[in-house]
Amino acid sequence: MAHLFLVKDIAFQAGLSTATVDRVLNGRPGVRRQTEMRVKAAIAELEKQQAGAIGSGRTLAIDIVMETPQRFSDAVRAAFEAEMATFLPGVFRCRFHFAEVMKPAELVQLLDRIRLRGTHGIVLKAPDVAEVAAAVARADAAGIPVVTLVTDLPNSARIAYAGADNRAAGETAAYLIGEFLGAGGGKVLVTLSSGRFRGEEEREIGFRRVIRARYPDIGITEISEGHGTDAATGTLAAAALAADPTINAVYSIGGGNRAVLAAFDAAKRPVRVFVAHDLDADNRALLAARRIGFVLHHDLRTDARSVFRAIMSRATALPRAVTPSLSSVEIVTPYNMPAAD
C-alpha cells in the first residue's frame, strides 16, 4: 500500500495501533477487511489534508467527536476541511469520530481513549450529562482543551463554545410560525433528536417562550428521542399525527425532515409552515422543492474558524484565551439559498 506518511501518523489518523497499521501496510495475514479499509481511508485523508495544508508553521492535530445524523456530520466535515486549507498561521489536522447514536458510556470511553493517546484539542458535540462532563474534566486536567460545537456543555471544563445562540434561534422559529399561522392558530409539531442535548433544549425553550407570550392560540406537541434518524423520527411523527388531528405546522429542531413530511403525506395532512435547521443536503433539496418554508442556518465554517482560534490560543499559550463570538442565525428561503460550498 503506497504512501508518503509515517506509520505513527497513519495510526493516529486511523485510530489504530502502529503495529496494526504496520501489518496492513506490509500485507501480513490476520488483518480484517474493515481494518484495512480504515488504514486506506486514513491515508486518503492525510493526502487530502497535505494537499491543502500550509507549508510552514506548527501542525495541530485535533479530534472532532460528534453524536449526530450523517447528513449533519457530512456538513461539519466539509466545513472543517475547507477551513483547514485556509487557516493561518498554523496547520490543523482533524480526525473525525462520528456516530448517529452513541450511548454516554461509549462516548466517555472514546473521549478517554483520545485523552490517553494524546491530541492537541477535542471538538465535541455531545449530550449534556454528568459522565460526559467528567470526561471533559479529565481531558482538561491532562492539558487538552475541549471546545463544544453547536450544543454546549456550560457546566463542564470546556474552554469555549462555538455555534449559534440556540435560544434566539428558537425564538426566531416561533416568530416565523406565529406570524404565518396568524389569528387562525393551529398546532405545531416540535421535533427533537433527544432531550439530552443542551442546544436543542435551548431552542425549544426559546420557541415555547415566544409562542406562549405572543401567540397563545397556537398549541405545541413535542416528539423526542428519534435521534434525527428518518426511521425513528418518522414513526414518532406518524403517531403524533394519528393522536392529534389539529397539527398543521412543524418546527424541526432535531432533523429527520424527509420522514416527518412523509408522515404528513401518508396521513393526507397539509403542512401550513415548516421551519427547519441547517443547510445540509436534505434541507437544501426540500427547500428547493418548496416542501419546507424556512431554514434557520448558521455558517459552520465560521464555527470551525472559532474552534481553531480557541484551540490555538491554548496551544500557543496566549496570555488571554480567545472567546468565540456566537455565529449569526440566517433565515433562508427558496429565494435566498446560498450556493453549496
C-alpha positions as YAML, in Angstrom:
chain: A
units: angstrom
residues:
- id: 1
  name: MET
  ca: [0.00, 0.00, 0.00]
- id: 2
  name: ALA
  ca: [1.89, 3.05, -1.27]
- id: 3
  name: HIS
  ca: [2.04, 6.09, 0.99]
- id: 4
  name: LEU
  ca: [4.26, 9.01, 2.00]
- id: 5
  name: PHE
  ca: [3.44, 9.17, 5.70]
- id: 6
  name: LEU
  ca: [4.93, 7.89, 8.92]
- id: 7
  name: VAL
  ca: [3.29, 4.81, 10.38]
- id: 8
  name: LYS
  ca: [2.55, 6.71, 13.60]
- id: 9
  name: ASP
  ca: [0.71, 9.44, 11.62]
- id: 10
  name: ILE
  ca: [-1.41, 6.89, 9.80]
- id: 11
  name: ALA
  ca: [-2.11, 5.13, 13.09]
- id: 12
  name: PHE
  ca: [-3.13, 8.44, 14.68]
- id: 13
  name: GLN
  ca: [-5.48, 9.24, 11.80]
- id: 14
  name: ALA
  ca: [-6.99, 5.74, 11.72]
- id: 15
  name: GLY
  ca: [-7.29, 5.34, 15.48]
- id: 16
  name: LEU
  ca: [-5.29, 2.10, 15.39]
- id: 17
  name: SER
  ca: [-2.03, 0.90, 16.91]
- id: 18
  name: THR
  ca: [1.19, 1.30, 14.95]
- id: 19
  name: ALA
  ca: [1.59, -2.49, 14.98]
- id: 20
  name: THR
  ca: [-1.80, -2.97, 13.34]
- id: 21
  name: VAL
  ca: [-1.06, -0.34, 10.71]
- id: 22
  name: ASP
  ca: [2.32, -1.95, 10.03]
- id: 23
  name: ARG
  ca: [0.63, -5.32, 9.43]
- id: 24
  name: VAL
  ca: [-1.80, -3.73, 6.97]
- id: 25
  name: LEU
  ca: [0.88, -1.79, 5.09]
- id: 26
  name: ASN
  ca: [3.07, -4.85, 4.69]
- id: 27
  name: GLY
  ca: [0.24, -7.19, 3.68]
- id: 28
  name: ARG
  ca: [0.65, -9.55, 6.59]
- id: 29
  name: PRO
  ca: [-2.09, -12.11, 7.27]
- id: 30
  name: GLY
  ca: [-4.71, -11.90, 10.02]
- id: 31
  name: VAL
  ca: [-5.97, -8.39, 9.19]
- id: 32
  name: ARG
  ca: [-9.70, -7.82, 8.93]
- id: 33
  name: ARG
  ca: [-11.08, -6.16, 5.82]
- id: 34
  name: GLN
  ca: [-12.62, -3.41, 7.95]
- id: 35
  name: THR
  ca: [-9.20, -2.60, 9.46]
- id: 36
  name: GLU
  ca: [-7.61, -2.46, 6.03]
- id: 37
  name: MET
  ca: [-10.31, -0.03, 4.87]
- id: 38
  name: ARG
  ca: [-9.68, 2.19, 7.91]
- id: 39
  name: VAL
  ca: [-6.00, 2.40, 7.04]
- id: 40
  name: LYS
  ca: [-6.76, 3.22, 3.39]
- id: 41
  name: ALA
  ca: [-9.24, 5.88, 4.47]
- id: 42
  name: ALA
  ca: [-6.67, 7.37, 6.87]
- id: 43
  name: ILE
  ca: [-4.05, 7.59, 4.11]
- id: 44
  name: ALA
  ca: [-6.57, 9.22, 1.77]
- id: 45
  name: GLU
  ca: [-7.50, 11.73, 4.47]
- id: 46
  name: LEU
  ca: [-3.81, 12.57, 5.11]
- id: 47
  name: GLU
  ca: [-3.21, 13.04, 1.40]
- id: 48
  name: LYS
  ca: [-6.16, 15.41, 1.13]
- id: 49
  name: GLN
  ca: [-5.08, 17.40, 4.16]
- id: 50
  name: GLN
  ca: [-1.48, 17.56, 2.95]
- id: 51
  name: ALA
  ca: [-2.60, 18.91, -0.42]
- id: 52
  name: GLY
  ca: [-4.38, 21.82, 1.22]
- id: 53
  name: ALA
  ca: [-2.03, 22.37, 4.13]
- id: 54
  name: ILE
  ca: [0.17, 25.37, 4.60]
- id: 55
  name: GLY
  ca: [3.82, 24.61, 4.00]
- id: 56
  name: SER
  ca: [5.11, 26.11, 7.24]
- id: 57
  name: GLY
  ca: [4.00, 26.62, 10.81]
- id: 58
  name: ARG
  ca: [3.07, 24.31, 13.62]
- id: 59
  name: THR
  ca: [0.75, 21.38, 12.95]
- id: 60
  name: LEU
  ca: [-2.02, 20.86, 15.50]
- id: 61
  name: ALA
  ca: [-3.85, 17.54, 15.36]
- id: 62
  name: ILE
  ca: [-7.34, 17.65, 16.86]
- id: 63
  name: ASP
  ca: [-10.21, 15.20, 17.30]
- id: 64
  name: ILE
  ca: [-13.80, 16.04, 16.37]
- id: 65
  name: VAL
  ca: [-16.31, 13.89, 18.26]
- id: 66
  name: MET
  ca: [-19.99, 14.12, 17.40]
- id: 67
  name: GLU
  ca: [-23.19, 12.21, 18.03]
- id: 68
  name: THR
  ca: [-25.27, 13.42, 15.09]
- id: 69
  name: PRO
  ca: [-27.06, 12.21, 11.94]
- id: 70
  name: GLN
  ca: [-24.79, 11.66, 8.97]
- id: 71
  name: ARG
  ca: [-26.35, 14.48, 6.94]
- id: 72
  name: PHE
  ca: [-25.12, 16.96, 9.57]
- id: 73
  name: SER
  ca: [-21.76, 15.30, 10.18]
- id: 74
  name: ASP
  ca: [-21.12, 15.48, 6.41]
- id: 75
  name: ALA
  ca: [-21.74, 19.24, 6.54]
- id: 76
  name: VAL
  ca: [-19.44, 19.64, 9.56]
- id: 77
  name: ARG
  ca: [-16.66, 17.62, 7.91]
- id: 78
  name: ALA
  ca: [-16.88, 19.77, 4.76]
- id: 79
  name: ALA
  ca: [-16.73, 22.98, 6.81]
- id: 80
  name: PHE
  ca: [-13.70, 21.91, 8.84]
- id: 81
  name: GLU
  ca: [-11.85, 20.62, 5.79]
- id: 82
  name: ALA
  ca: [-12.47, 23.88, 3.95]
- id: 83
  name: GLU
  ca: [-11.18, 25.93, 6.88]
- id: 84
  name: MET
  ca: [-8.15, 23.68, 7.37]
- id: 85
  name: ALA
  ca: [-6.96, 24.64, 3.92]
- id: 86
  name: THR
  ca: [-7.07, 28.38, 4.61]
- id: 87
  name: PHE
  ca: [-6.41, 28.85, 8.32]
- id: 88
  name: LEU
  ca: [-3.35, 30.87, 9.34]
- id: 89
  name: PRO
  ca: [-0.82, 30.87, 10.97]
- id: 90
  name: GLY
  ca: [-0.98, 27.18, 11.94]
- id: 91
  name: VAL
  ca: [-1.91, 24.00, 10.18]
- id: 92
  name: PHE
  ca: [-4.70, 21.89, 11.66]
- id: 93
  name: ARG
  ca: [-5.15, 18.19, 11.06]
- id: 94
  name: CYS
  ca: [-8.54, 16.77, 12.00]
- id: 95
  name: ARG
  ca: [-9.56, 13.26, 12.89]
- id: 96
  name: PHE
  ca: [-13.31, 12.71, 12.79]
- id: 97
  name: HIS
  ca: [-15.30, 10.44, 15.12]
- id: 98
  name: PHE
  ca: [-18.96, 10.47, 14.07]
- id: 99
  name: ALA
  ca: [-21.88, 8.28, 15.15]
- id: 100
  name: GLU
  ca: [-25.59, 8.77, 14.64]
- id: 101
  name: VAL
  ca: [-26.38, 7.25, 18.05]
- id: 102
  name: MET
  ca: [-23.87, 6.75, 20.83]
- id: 103
  name: LYS
  ca: [-24.51, 5.69, 24.40]
- id: 104
  name: PRO
  ca: [-22.95, 8.01, 27.01]
- id: 105
  name: ALA
  ca: [-20.67, 5.19, 28.18]
- id: 106
  name: GLU
  ca: [-19.39, 4.68, 24.63]
- id: 107
  name: LEU
  ca: [-18.81, 8.40, 24.21]
- id: 108
  name: VAL
  ca: [-16.92, 8.62, 27.50]
- id: 109
  name: GLN
  ca: [-14.79, 5.62, 26.53]
- id: 110
  name: LEU
  ca: [-13.91, 7.32, 23.23]
- id: 111
  name: LEU
  ca: [-13.01, 10.62, 24.95]
- id: 112
  name: ASP
  ca: [-10.82, 8.81, 27.47]
- id: 113
  name: ARG
  ca: [-9.09, 6.86, 24.71]
- id: 114
  name: ILE
  ca: [-8.33, 10.09, 22.83]
- id: 115
  name: ARG
  ca: [-7.01, 11.67, 26.03]
- id: 116
  name: LEU
  ca: [-4.69, 8.75, 26.75]
- id: 117
  name: ARG
  ca: [-3.43, 8.63, 23.16]
- id: 118
  name: GLY
  ca: [-2.86, 12.36, 23.03]
- id: 119
  name: THR
  ca: [-4.28, 15.23, 21.00]
- id: 120
  name: HIS
  ca: [-3.96, 19.00, 20.72]
- id: 121
  name: GLY
  ca: [-7.67, 19.50, 21.24]
- id: 122
  name: ILE
  ca: [-11.13, 17.96, 21.20]
- id: 123
  name: VAL
  ca: [-14.16, 19.41, 19.43]
- id: 124
  name: LEU
  ca: [-17.29, 17.94, 20.97]
- id: 125
  name: LYS
  ca: [-20.98, 17.69, 20.13]
- id: 126
  name: ALA
  ca: [-22.40, 15.57, 22.92]
- id: 127
  name: PRO
  ca: [-25.26, 15.24, 25.39]
- id: 128
  name: ASP
  ca: [-25.16, 17.43, 28.48]
- id: 129
  name: VAL
  ca: [-24.88, 14.62, 31.02]
- id: 130
  name: ALA
  ca: [-22.68, 14.23, 34.09]
- id: 131
  name: GLU
  ca: [-20.47, 11.43, 32.77]
- id: 132
  name: VAL
  ca: [-19.57, 13.40, 29.64]
- id: 133
  name: ALA
  ca: [-18.77, 16.49, 31.73]
- id: 134
  name: ALA
  ca: [-16.49, 14.31, 33.89]
- id: 135
  name: ALA
  ca: [-14.65, 13.06, 30.78]
- id: 136
  name: VAL
  ca: [-14.19, 16.67, 29.65]
- id: 137
  name: ALA
  ca: [-12.75, 17.49, 33.09]
- id: 138
  name: ARG
  ca: [-10.24, 14.65, 32.74]
- id: 139
  name: ALA
  ca: [-9.17, 15.94, 29.31]
- id: 140
  name: ASP
  ca: [-8.77, 19.48, 30.65]
- id: 141
  name: ALA
  ca: [-6.71, 18.22, 33.60]
- id: 142
  name: ALA
  ca: [-4.44, 16.48, 31.08]
- id: 143
  name: GLY
  ca: [-3.88, 19.81, 29.29]
- id: 144
  name: ILE
  ca: [-6.21, 19.02, 26.38]
- id: 145
  name: PRO
  ca: [-8.60, 21.88, 25.51]
- id: 146
  name: VAL
  ca: [-12.18, 20.94, 24.71]
- id: 147
  name: VAL
  ca: [-14.42, 23.17, 22.57]
- id: 148
  name: THR
  ca: [-18.12, 22.36, 22.32]
- id: 149
  name: LEU
  ca: [-19.75, 22.65, 18.91]
- id: 150
  name: VAL
  ca: [-23.39, 23.53, 18.13]
- id: 151
  name: THR
  ca: [-24.61, 22.31, 21.53]
- id: 152
  name: ASP
  ca: [-22.92, 23.41, 24.73]
- id: 153
  name: LEU
  ca: [-21.80, 21.82, 28.00]
- id: 154
  name: PRO
  ca: [-21.82, 25.02, 30.08]
- id: 155
  name: ASN
  ca: [-21.18, 23.29, 33.40]
- id: 156
  name: SER
  ca: [-18.10, 21.46, 32.15]
- id: 157
  name: ALA
  ca: [-14.42, 22.37, 31.86]
- id: 158
  name: ARG
  ca: [-14.70, 23.14, 28.14]
- id: 159
  name: ILE
  ca: [-12.74, 26.26, 27.19]
- id: 160
  name: ALA
  ca: [-15.26, 27.65, 24.67]
- id: 161
  name: TYR
  ca: [-18.50, 27.07, 22.78]
- id: 162
  name: ALA
  ca: [-18.66, 27.52, 19.00]
- id: 163
  name: GLY
  ca: [-22.07, 27.83, 17.43]
- id: 164
  name: ALA
  ca: [-25.22, 29.90, 17.27]
- id: 165
  name: ASP
  ca: [-27.38, 31.37, 20.02]
- id: 166
  name: ASN
  ca: [-29.80, 28.46, 20.19]
- id: 167
  name: ARG
  ca: [-32.37, 30.21, 22.34]
- id: 168
  name: ALA
  ca: [-32.58, 33.10, 19.86]
- id: 169
  name: ALA
  ca: [-32.92, 30.58, 17.03]
- id: 170
  name: GLY
  ca: [-35.92, 29.02, 18.77]
- id: 171
  name: GLU
  ca: [-37.46, 32.43, 19.30]
- id: 172
  name: THR
  ca: [-36.99, 33.21, 15.61]
- id: 173
  name: ALA
  ca: [-38.75, 29.98, 14.65]
- id: 174
  name: ALA
  ca: [-41.66, 30.91, 16.92]
- id: 175
  name: TYR
  ca: [-41.95, 34.32, 15.27]
- id: 176
  name: LEU
  ca: [-41.95, 32.85, 11.76]
- id: 177
  name: ILE
  ca: [-44.55, 30.21, 12.57]
- id: 178
  name: GLY
  ca: [-46.69, 32.55, 14.67]
- id: 179
  name: GLU
  ca: [-46.83, 35.23, 12.01]
- id: 180
  name: PHE
  ca: [-47.51, 32.67, 9.29]
- id: 181
  name: LEU
  ca: [-50.38, 30.92, 11.10]
- id: 182
  name: GLY
  ca: [-51.83, 34.21, 12.24]
- id: 183
  name: ALA
  ca: [-55.07, 34.56, 14.15]
- id: 184
  name: GLY
  ca: [-56.32, 31.17, 12.96]
- id: 185
  name: GLY
  ca: [-53.83, 29.46, 15.24]
- id: 186
  name: GLY
  ca: [-53.03, 25.79, 14.98]
- id: 187
  name: LYS
  ca: [-50.80, 23.15, 16.49]
- id: 188
  name: VAL
  ca: [-47.03, 22.88, 15.93]
- id: 189
  name: LEU
  ca: [-45.21, 19.57, 15.92]
- id: 190
  name: VAL
  ca: [-41.84, 20.25, 17.57]
- id: 191
  name: THR
  ca: [-39.28, 17.52, 16.86]
- id: 192
  name: LEU
  ca: [-36.14, 16.98, 18.91]
- id: 193
  name: SER
  ca: [-33.48, 14.38, 18.26]
- id: 194
  name: SER
  ca: [-33.01, 13.92, 22.02]
- id: 195
  name: GLY
  ca: [-33.75, 15.84, 25.18]
- id: 196
  name: ARG
  ca: [-30.17, 15.24, 26.32]
- id: 197
  name: PHE
  ca: [-28.70, 17.95, 24.07]
- id: 198
  name: ARG
  ca: [-28.45, 21.40, 25.66]
- id: 199
  name: GLY
  ca: [-28.62, 23.18, 22.30]
- id: 200
  name: GLU
  ca: [-31.91, 21.53, 21.36]
- id: 201
  name: GLU
  ca: [-33.33, 22.21, 24.79]
- id: 202
  name: GLU
  ca: [-32.44, 25.90, 24.45]
- id: 203
  name: ARG
  ca: [-34.11, 26.10, 21.04]
- id: 204
  name: GLU
  ca: [-37.27, 24.57, 22.48]
- id: 205
  name: ILE
  ca: [-37.25, 26.92, 25.49]
- id: 206
  name: GLY
  ca: [-36.93, 29.95, 23.23]
- id: 207
  name: PHE
  ca: [-39.68, 28.65, 20.94]
- id: 208
  name: ARG
  ca: [-42.13, 27.94, 23.76]
- id: 209
  name: ARG
  ca: [-41.47, 31.29, 25.43]
- id: 210
  name: VAL
  ca: [-42.37, 33.34, 22.36]
- id: 211
  name: ILE
  ca: [-45.36, 31.17, 21.42]
- id: 212
  name: ARG
  ca: [-46.73, 31.46, 24.96]
- id: 213
  name: ALA
  ca: [-46.18, 35.23, 25.14]
- id: 214
  name: ARG
  ca: [-47.18, 36.33, 21.63]
- id: 215
  name: TYR
  ca: [-49.23, 33.54, 20.04]
- id: 216
  name: PRO
  ca: [-51.36, 31.93, 22.77]
- id: 217
  name: ASP
  ca: [-53.78, 30.40, 20.23]
- id: 218
  name: ILE
  ca: [-51.03, 28.14, 18.88]
- id: 219
  name: GLY
  ca: [-50.51, 24.80, 20.61]
- id: 220
  name: ILE
  ca: [-47.40, 22.62, 20.75]
- id: 221
  name: THR
  ca: [-46.93, 18.85, 20.52]
- id: 222
  name: GLU
  ca: [-43.41, 17.54, 21.07]
- id: 223
  name: ILE
  ca: [-41.71, 14.35, 19.94]
- id: 224
  name: SER
  ca: [-38.21, 13.34, 21.02]
- id: 225
  name: GLU
  ca: [-35.64, 10.54, 21.04]
- id: 226
  name: GLY
  ca: [-35.77, 9.88, 17.29]
- id: 227
  name: HIS
  ca: [-32.06, 10.85, 17.24]
- id: 228
  name: GLY
  ca: [-32.59, 12.69, 13.95]
- id: 229
  name: THR
  ca: [-32.80, 9.40, 12.03]
- id: 230
  name: ASP
  ca: [-35.54, 9.03, 9.45]
- id: 231
  name: ALA
  ca: [-36.90, 5.69, 10.64]
- id: 232
  name: ALA
  ca: [-37.35, 6.56, 14.31]
- id: 233
  name: THR
  ca: [-38.41, 10.16, 13.70]
- id: 234
  name: GLY
  ca: [-40.95, 9.12, 11.08]
- id: 235
  name: THR
  ca: [-42.53, 6.61, 13.45]
- id: 236
  name: LEU
  ca: [-42.84, 9.21, 16.20]
- id: 237
  name: ALA
  ca: [-44.28, 11.79, 13.80]
- id: 238
  name: ALA
  ca: [-46.86, 9.35, 12.45]
- id: 239
  name: ALA
  ca: [-48.01, 8.51, 15.97]
- id: 240
  name: ALA
  ca: [-48.31, 12.20, 16.88]
- id: 241
  name: LEU
  ca: [-50.39, 12.94, 13.78]
- id: 242
  name: ALA
  ca: [-52.69, 10.00, 14.46]
- id: 243
  name: ALA
  ca: [-53.25, 11.23, 18.01]
- id: 244
  name: ASP
  ca: [-53.90, 14.89, 17.14]
- id: 245
  name: PRO
  ca: [-55.80, 15.97, 14.01]
- id: 246
  name: THR
  ca: [-55.08, 19.68, 14.65]
- id: 247
  name: ILE
  ca: [-51.32, 19.55, 13.95]
- id: 248
  name: ASN
  ca: [-50.69, 21.76, 10.92]
- id: 249
  name: ALA
  ca: [-47.13, 23.09, 11.32]
- id: 250
  name: VAL
  ca: [-43.64, 21.80, 12.12]
- id: 251
  name: TYR
  ca: [-40.64, 23.20, 13.93]
- id: 252
  name: SER
  ca: [-37.88, 20.66, 13.31]
- id: 253
  name: ILE
  ca: [-35.16, 21.08, 15.91]
- id: 254
  name: GLY
  ca: [-33.63, 17.63, 15.55]
- id: 255
  name: GLY
  ca: [-33.89, 16.76, 11.86]
- id: 256
  name: GLY
  ca: [-35.38, 13.75, 10.09]
- id: 257
  name: ASN
  ca: [-37.38, 16.14, 7.93]
- id: 258
  name: ARG
  ca: [-37.97, 13.81, 4.98]
- id: 259
  name: ALA
  ca: [-39.55, 11.30, 7.35]
- id: 260
  name: VAL
  ca: [-41.70, 13.95, 9.04]
- id: 261
  name: LEU
  ca: [-43.02, 15.12, 5.66]
- id: 262
  name: ALA
  ca: [-43.64, 11.51, 4.63]
- id: 263
  name: ALA
  ca: [-45.75, 11.04, 7.77]
- id: 264
  name: PHE
  ca: [-47.89, 14.05, 6.81]
- id: 265
  name: ASP
  ca: [-48.21, 12.73, 3.25]
- id: 266
  name: ALA
  ca: [-49.26, 9.28, 4.49]
- id: 267
  name: ALA
  ca: [-51.89, 10.86, 6.73]
- id: 268
  name: LYS
  ca: [-53.04, 13.10, 3.83]
- id: 269
  name: ARG
  ca: [-52.48, 16.13, 6.04]
- id: 270
  name: PRO
  ca: [-51.18, 19.52, 4.87]
- id: 271
  name: VAL
  ca: [-48.27, 21.36, 6.49]
- id: 272
  name: ARG
  ca: [-49.00, 25.08, 6.53]
- id: 273
  name: VAL
  ca: [-45.49, 26.09, 7.57]
- id: 274
  name: PHE
  ca: [-42.32, 24.09, 8.21]
- id: 275
  name: VAL
  ca: [-39.22, 25.60, 9.87]
- id: 276
  name: ALA
  ca: [-36.02, 23.53, 9.98]
- id: 277
  name: HIS
  ca: [-32.37, 23.97, 10.99]
- id: 278
  name: ASP
  ca: [-29.14, 23.79, 8.96]
- id: 279
  name: LEU
  ca: [-28.47, 23.79, 5.22]
- id: 280
  name: ASP
  ca: [-27.48, 20.16, 4.91]
- id: 281
  name: ALA
  ca: [-28.05, 18.26, 1.67]
- id: 282
  name: ASP
  ca: [-31.54, 17.08, 2.68]
- id: 283
  name: ASN
  ca: [-32.76, 20.53, 3.66]
- id: 284
  name: ARG
  ca: [-31.36, 22.11, 0.53]
- id: 285
  name: ALA
  ca: [-33.35, 19.69, -1.60]
- id: 286
  name: LEU
  ca: [-36.52, 20.09, 0.47]
- id: 287
  name: LEU
  ca: [-36.23, 23.88, 0.42]
- id: 288
  name: ALA
  ca: [-35.70, 23.95, -3.35]
- id: 289
  name: ALA
  ca: [-38.74, 21.69, -3.80]
- id: 290
  name: ARG
  ca: [-40.82, 24.01, -1.54]
- id: 291
  name: ARG
  ca: [-41.50, 21.17, 0.88]
- id: 292
  name: ILE
  ca: [-40.19, 23.29, 3.75]
- id: 293
  name: GLY
  ca: [-40.58, 27.04, 4.03]
- id: 294
  name: PHE
  ca: [-37.66, 28.29, 6.12]
- id: 295
  name: VAL
  ca: [-34.26, 27.02, 7.24]
- id: 296
  name: LEU
  ca: [-32.53, 28.64, 10.21]
- id: 297
  name: HIS
  ca: [-28.90, 28.40, 9.24]
- id: 298
  name: HIS
  ca: [-25.58, 29.39, 10.74]
- id: 299
  name: ASP
  ca: [-22.26, 29.17, 8.96]
- id: 300
  name: LEU
  ca: [-20.38, 26.06, 10.05]
- id: 301
  name: ARG
  ca: [-17.16, 27.43, 8.56]
- id: 302
  name: THR
  ca: [-17.43, 30.35, 10.99]
- id: 303
  name: ASP
  ca: [-17.80, 27.81, 13.79]
- id: 304
  name: ALA
  ca: [-14.76, 25.88, 12.54]
- id: 305
  name: ARG
  ca: [-12.74, 29.09, 12.48]
- id: 306
  name: SER
  ca: [-13.80, 29.84, 16.06]
- id: 307
  name: VAL
  ca: [-12.77, 26.35, 17.13]
- id: 308
  name: PHE
  ca: [-9.32, 26.68, 15.54]
- id: 309
  name: ARG
  ca: [-8.71, 30.05, 17.16]
- id: 310
  name: ALA
  ca: [-9.77, 28.85, 20.61]
- id: 311
  name: ILE
  ca: [-7.54, 25.77, 20.43]
- id: 312
  name: MET
  ca: [-4.62, 27.73, 19.00]
- id: 313
  name: SER
  ca: [-4.89, 30.27, 21.82]
- id: 314
  name: ARG
  ca: [-4.39, 27.44, 24.30]
- id: 315
  name: ALA
  ca: [-1.71, 25.67, 22.26]
- id: 316
  name: THR
  ca: [0.37, 28.82, 21.84]
- id: 317
  name: ALA
  ca: [-0.16, 29.91, 25.46]
- id: 318
  name: LEU
  ca: [-1.58, 33.31, 24.63]
- id: 319
  name: PRO
  ca: [-1.96, 35.47, 27.74]
- id: 320
  name: ARG
  ca: [-5.70, 35.74, 27.18]
- id: 321
  name: ALA
  ca: [-7.87, 32.94, 25.83]
- id: 322
  name: VAL
  ca: [-9.86, 33.59, 22.68]
- id: 323
  name: THR
  ca: [-13.60, 33.56, 23.35]
- id: 324
  name: PRO
  ca: [-15.51, 32.79, 20.14]
- id: 325
  name: SER
  ca: [-18.44, 35.04, 19.30]
- id: 326
  name: LEU
  ca: [-21.74, 33.33, 18.55]
- id: 327
  name: SER
  ca: [-22.35, 32.74, 14.86]
- id: 328
  name: SER
  ca: [-25.33, 34.61, 13.42]
- id: 329
  name: VAL
  ca: [-28.58, 32.85, 12.52]
- id: 330
  name: GLU
  ca: [-29.80, 33.41, 8.95]
- id: 331
  name: ILE
  ca: [-33.36, 32.87, 7.74]
- id: 332
  name: VAL
  ca: [-33.01, 31.03, 4.44]
- id: 333
  name: THR
  ca: [-35.88, 30.66, 1.96]
- id: 334
  name: PRO
  ca: [-36.02, 29.08, -1.50]
- id: 335
  name: TYR
  ca: [-35.21, 32.55, -2.88]
- id: 336
  name: ASN
  ca: [-32.01, 33.36, -0.94]
- id: 337
  name: MET
  ca: [-30.45, 29.94, -0.53]
- id: 338
  name: PRO
  ca: [-26.65, 30.31, -0.83]
- id: 339
  name: ALA
  ca: [-24.72, 28.08, -3.18]
- id: 340
  name: ALA
  ca: [-23.28, 24.91, -1.69]
- id: 341
  name: ASP
  ca: [-19.55, 25.01, -0.94]
...
